[in-house]
């Protein structure tokens, strides 16, 4: 791969490390002394504090924690029944022991329901009514001039859909993925792409039964609908109604993704749902496609709901310190979805939740190959690629699996935890890998021992646990990769200010959604496709926030970075120094901050080992100018943060091919793409491993 010199790069100042040649966005030169004037960690903390955007104030719920309720039975709306004796599946809720604390939390979780009202041990049995077809025409009206729709929903009615929209609650309250949206709150973006299960909006019971529903609703609807439409909807309004405003949503992310041919239908129903799509409702023109009752949204088993209720109740209780919840289980059992629902439910009652990423292959807030510690303040109402953000702390591992370097994986997690303030009283949710056998199981044992875990939520499917039950009793004799019996309960740093509990609560959840335990085979559902979506979503931040055509890579003006000011390293494999530039050109690189000064007498600085250092984001190394000693870098990272970057790390996470093959505006050969190449030669093509193929020994099983 040849190094290409971008056509739009002009000039060079030797005294300037990051030279911005993007027109009006200029800044003063940065010298090497300024770069290393203070320790990296201190500089990082200041930069992140300055660069954080102020979040709008979010109105939190005033009621107590409500249990997540089942939404599968179809009986009259006003009936409240006892739950059936058999769980919604093959297993029931389990706890590791019958201690007083465990029994107390179990009793508490069973004694509260929807609005925080205490009952005599009964749980509310939700009776869902799916809005579809004719019912949508009766309770929804659209204003074509202002291009929005208003929907009136009754208690426990649901709307399951594909697409994307902005949702504002005008009256009453609704719930989406565990997060309750009330009137008076801000508008929230909803994403329901074909890559994940469809989102469901569910109307909740009003918190105020004494209000004059017709008068208030009339004044609200007057702002959004004409007289005839307003009168039609008012007939459906009661004290238990909820009124929501639905508006189309177009962002740089959605515009960027839809510019690629293979992703143009990402927010449309997949082929398997086409017969269930409702295409003639007032909502269709807004980017939403309702689905009939035959299509399920998020399916929660009884153990799933009880685990959420118990954990949320414990987080709101009088624990000794903040709750630390570790979620584990094998691949494709719904760990990420459970965590999103858990975080959303916790955000109903608290301002923020800390999240520690331990899954390199399916990350939540960053491109794959990263470990991070994030503070979540907004609900997660879509899959990971819809909320790619800059976490508080991040370490770039450079690979989707840690099997090649277990020690660096564990040390990276410890480094992230040490950067969390010991005095911070915020619930922590820890995500883990789906690798639960062999060395992967040993890493899981180490993580439970390293961190002051208060709850371990273990997901499984088909009534079978894919790895040993991670109870406190089992952990006393289990061998980890770095820890062995007698168990080390925590790191030395925790002994004084953050002493972990002597035991923890173990919760077993049985996943019962369709396809549990199996990787998705439909379009956009394979793990490699999900990783590409997250990376494309990150790169969409390079686009202008203003509406307009998508700009390909070759039209974006890069930063000029002197090779002597930053170190370059390859961390996923060994590359001889003479081939380093060939490997890094036109590749994704992590922007990192080494704790030591980078200096050179004029040539490039190359790293021989993989460092564990702060990572502030990613960029595309668009070109390398050997004559002038410059890297040309495209990145969405803020210039104030780039001042601290002195290291570029190349890992195994490669750019999606569509980024390079889709570059409109060229008559001849596109940059980075060659056609003068023969794939007929042995070894000329890339060796691809198809993990989804069935082995001959498994045929017929």
ABEGO torsion letter per residue (X at the ends): XBBBBBAABBEBBAABABBBAAEABBBBBBBAAAAAABBAAAAAAAAAAAABBBBBBBBBBABBBBBBBBAABBBBAABBBBBBABBBEABBBBBABABAAAAAAAAAAAABBAAGBBBBGBBBBBBBBBBBEAAAAAABBBBAAAGBBBBBBBBGBBBBBBEBBBBBBABEBBBBGGBBBBBGBBBBBBBBBAABBBBBBBBBBBABAABBAAAAAAAAAAAABBAAAAAAAAAABBAABBBBBBBBBBBAAAAAAAABAAAAAAABBBAAAAAABBABBAAAAAGBBBBBAABBBBBBBAAAAAAAAAAAAAAABBBBEBBBBBBBEBBGAGAAAAAAAAAAAAAAABABBBBBBABAABBAABBBGBBBBBBBABBBAEBAAABBBBBABBBBAGBABAAABAAAAAAAAAAAAAABBAABBBBBBBBBBABABEAAAAAAAAAAAABBBABBBBBBBGGBBABBBBBAAAAAABBBAABBOBBBABBAAAAAABBBBABBBBBBBBBABBGBGBBBABBGABAAAAAAAAAAAAAAAABBABBEBBBBAAABBBBBBBAAABBBBBAABBBBAAAAAAAABGBBBBBBBBABBBBBAGBBBBBABBBBBBBAEBBBBABBBAAAGBBBBBBABBAAAAAABABBBBBABBBBAAAAABBBGBABBBBGBBABBBAABBGABBBBBBAABBBAAABGX
